[in-house]
Structures are given as structure tokens and as C-alpha cells.
């Protein structure tokens, strides 16, 4: 919305008014400025309204259920005191991100609306999941096949959009491999549907699995969001994209504003979510964040790099896959418990130690991902 203030200068010039009075409004044209403002806006919304949101969640008795001692005795000993902590705090992240995007993004950019749609769609799925958990006082929530079906539906909608939108359709079917000196692309054809499903559903579930300790998912999400803000900006700048030999997507630059909004929202949420947490984001936040990051990765043609930048999310998801596969095939477990953060907890690490070390690794993976830009 505020982007359009820069046009007041042109209006003033056309009407014979003093141009100098409006010249400062030119700053609203720049993505970098609006991205920073988006982050600040979302951060302040999360920070200032966090206490009110927590009070409302408590009043509604939306407390987080904890798995019983019979299910996981040692974990119950560690997390039993968290029972009743308000969940669905992801509402705060989603609201802060949406408001900041409405203020600072260009409304005619379709990629902005696709990213927002993905976030809100999965936020609604997560909200329903959380609602079932708190009303039934059960940690299971929505059935896994229902959740997967809804995630897959979103992935299909996003894929159809990219394949049918004129300026994006040709690029949409090509996957960029970022680890070679010369640009390497793989044409997927009809397999685009499968690939995008893996990116969106995989990222959404990976962030969801990471959300198991105070501030863990929010901190890692902030790192990945900031990194993809930079990648989206570079992909949308033809000079930078040409120099770095990465795919140029003309509309993707505006996603910098979206990612920076998510970055600021996650930082503000961390104020209330850091250990000991006063509120949890729940599936309302984690599913939505993962879906948004997946769409941004697709829109900026950096899907493969998400495996590196989101290394913590990948490790969490892979640990669950390996644990389940090992137990079904051999009857033995590889980890003390999955996802991976629980393995380290049960190995004797304190919760804060696990969280901070995972944040450090998330920052490391983000820097590693950005470093690949210079491989060429």
C-alpha cells in the first residue's frame, strides 16, 4: 500500500507543484527499504500485541496438551510442566506477516498473493488441527491423511498457478541445480506436480516437526526467512541474477518484503516464545511458515537450495523417517527419540542448550546456502 506513495511525486510534477516537496517519497519504490520496514512492522506487531493474544488464548482455554507419561515417560518428566501453556500463537505470526505485507508490498504482484494464500491456507489447516487438540485434550489432532490431503491440494493449486501463468510457466517446469559453475537446469514436465508437492508438503511438515522446544522453530524460521529474502531479491534483480548466474524471475523481488515480514514476525514472537515459553505457535504457525517458505523457494527458483538453507528442518524430518523405517524393518531405534531435538534432550542436553545449538546450526546452514552463490 505505502509503495504507491512514490507516485505522488509524478502527480505533483504533472500538476505543476514543487517536486522537491515529494522527492523523499521515492524511497518507497525500493524493495530493500520496504523489506526492512516490513520486518520492523511485523516485529512491532508481534511484540506489542503478544501479551494481548496470550491473554485471549488463556481465556479461551486453548492450552497445549502433552503426551501422557505412559507414552513417553522421560519426555513427560522434561515437558510435563508445559501442559496448559497456550497454543495457536501462530495466529500472531500470521497476522503480523499479513499486515506488514499489506502495508509494504506491491499489491499487483501475483507472487505476493500466492505466497499469502499458501500461508493462510495452511494456517487454517493448522488452526483446525490445534483446535481439535485443545478441545479433545488429545495431542493427536487432525488425522494424518486428512492433513496430507489438504497440503497436497494446496501444492496442486500452486503448481497449476505457476504452470498456467504466462511469464512463469516455462521456468516453472525447470529445476535449477545450484552447485555447478555453469547453470544447470532439469526439465520436469508433468513431474512438476510431484516436485512442487514434495517442496511444499515437505517443508511444511519439516517445520512442524521442528516445533517441539521453546523458540526452536521460530528461531530457525527467522534465519531461513531472512536468507530467502536475500535470494528472492537477487532472483528479481536482473543485474544481480546475471552476474551470479542464477535464474532471473522478474516478479520474485517483491517476495523480499514477504520474507522480511515473516522474519520480523518470528523475531517478535520469540519474545514470548523463548524458554520458558509463554505461548506456543502450534500447527497454526508451523504449517503456515513451512508452506510459505516452500512457495518462496519455488517462486525464486531456489527449491534445491532449500535443502541446504533449511538444514535443521531437513535433519529433523530425516530423523523421523529413519527412526520409523528402522523400527519397522529391524525393530530397533536409531535415536533415543525423534524428531532429532528430542534425541539430544534424552541424551542429557538441557533444553536451552539444544535450542541455541540448533539456532547456531541454522545460521551456519543459511551462510552455507548463501556461499553457494559464489561457487560459479
Secondary structure, DSSP 8 states (H G I E B T S, - for coil): -GGGGGHHHHHHHHTT--GGGTGGGGGGG-HHHHHHHHHHHHHHHHHHHHHHHHHHHHHTT-B-----TTT-HHHHHHHGGGTT-B--THHHHHHHHHHHHHHHS-TT-HHHHHHHHHHHHHHHHHHHHHHHHHHHT-S--S-HHHHHHHHHHHHHHHHHHHHHSHHHHHHHTEEEETTSSS-EEEE-GGGHHHHHHHHHHHHHHHHHHHTTSTTHHHHHHHHHHHHHHHHHHHHT-HHHHHHHT----TTGGGHHHHHHHHHHHHHHHHHHHSSS-S---HHHHHHHHHHHHHHHHHHTT-TTTHHHHTHHHHHHHHHHHHHHHHHHHHS--SSSSSSHHHHHHHTT--HHHHHHHHHHHHHHHHHHHHHGGG--
